[in-house]
Amino acid sequence: MPKLSQAVQPPASSTPAESADQLLRRLEWTVLRRLDGLLQGDYRTLLRGTGMDLADLREYQYHDDVRHIDWNVTARLQQPHVRVFTEDREMSAWFLLDLSPSMDFGSSEQRKRHVLTDFVAVLARLLTRHGNRVGALLYGCGVDASVPARGGRQHVLHLLHTLRTRPEAASAGPTRLHELLESAAGLVRRRSTVFVVSDFITEAGWEKPLGLLAQRHEVVAVRLLDPLELELPDLGLIPITDAETGEQLLVDTHDAGFRRRFARIAAQREADLRQTLARAGVDTLELSTDDDLVNAILRFIDLRKQRSRSSGAHAAAGRLPAHLARAG
């Protein structure tokens, strides 16, 4: 039975190398053009909850958004007060990129690393075109590189060049995702949108740092996966390799019982991971190596819009204190 806490690595097909500029041009033509016609201004939903600076406090007035009430000030002054915000049109997004060996897994020519690169290219260009800044922290066998948050197409090319030219991480034990999250907590001081891009095949201990990061920033977990990690087809006797430890096993996938156990354990891991991410208070975008990037981004934006409407409705329907009700 293979270790399901680590990715299984089959031989990967080689693909022609693209320069950062060629990659970005291809994605601008094939992905960004499609998104431009479908988003209709909804790109700002990607940065929901950021870009707002507290400017002032004032007394509550009729029709004010109850979500902006400062309850500490209200209790202290015995009069409802709301926070007044000004919008910062230059927002920042950070990509925390897991480039550990398991990210080089793919059951076809498309590896998880390729999906990661395409996602970062599309999101970074989409955001910088609207005046926002993007930065990145890179994890291989540890947190080994950072790209400061800046704007513009040239900066996106610099980020992509950093991704495309770095060597594949050698097998050096399991991933420690908590190191990446803790590094981000120390580096990213200003409230930002943080995309944690990983397959979450990692040692335990990342849950608390993720939750702490989500208390300060708007955190999105971009979870990468491959269909072969969820269900094994009947391929007979095949060798499998643990990408992160180098351990090799021969597995008889013709055994229906083995395939059922594999699928059951994988399904349980999926359920546990989704529950953990939900408890941390982060939105999740799942990207498979056989997924369409445009459709995945649109699904994610629709989900965030639905949650935003739901949270607003719940807040408006909430029961207010008596003194606040009288103030209305």
KAVENZI-V226055 format. One record per backbone hydrogen bond with DSSP energy under -1.0 kcal/mol. CO is the residue of the C=O (numbers start at 1). NH is the residue of the N-H. Records with the same first field share a line. If there is no record, write none. Layout:
CO->NH ; NH
//
This chain:
3->6
7->243
19->23
20->24
21->25
22->26
23->27
24->28
25->29
26->30
27->31 ; 32
28->33
31->35
32->36
33->37
35->39
39->42
41->44
42->45
43->46
44->47
45->48
47->50
51->88
53->86
56->84
58->82
61->64
65->68
66->69
68->83
70->74
71->75
72->76
73->77
74->78
80->60
81->70
82->58
84->55 ; 56
86->53
91->133
92->193
93->135
94->195
95->137
96->197
97->139
100->103
101->104
102->105
103->113
105->112
111->115
112->116
113->117
114->118
115->119
116->120
117->121
118->122
119->123
120->124
121->125
122->126
123->127
124->128
125->129
127->130 ; 132
128->131
133->93
134->150
135->95
136->147
137->97
138->144 ; 145
139->99
142->140
145->138
147->136
150->134
152->156
153->157
154->158
155->159
156->160
157->161
158->162
159->163
160->164
161->165
175->203
176->179
177->181
178->182
179->183
180->184
181->185
182->186
183->187
184->188
187->189
192->218
193->94
194->220
195->96
196->222
197->98
198->224
200->202
206->210
207->211
208->212
209->213
210->214
213->217
218->194
219->283
220->196
221->285
222->198
223->287
225->289
226->229
227->230 ; 231
233->235
236->253
238->251
240->249
241->9
242->246
244->173
247->242
249->240
251->238 ; 253
252->255
255->259
256->260
257->261
258->262
259->263
260->264
261->265
262->266
263->267
264->268
265->269
266->270
267->271
268->272
269->273
270->274
271->275
272->276
273->277
274->278
275->279
276->280
277->282
278->281
283->221
285->223
287->225
288->291
292->296
293->297
294->298
295->299
296->300
297->301
298->302
299->303
300->304
301->305
302->306
303->307
304->308
305->309
306->310
307->311
308->312
309->313
310->314
311->315
312->316
313->317
321->325
322->326
323->327
324->328
//
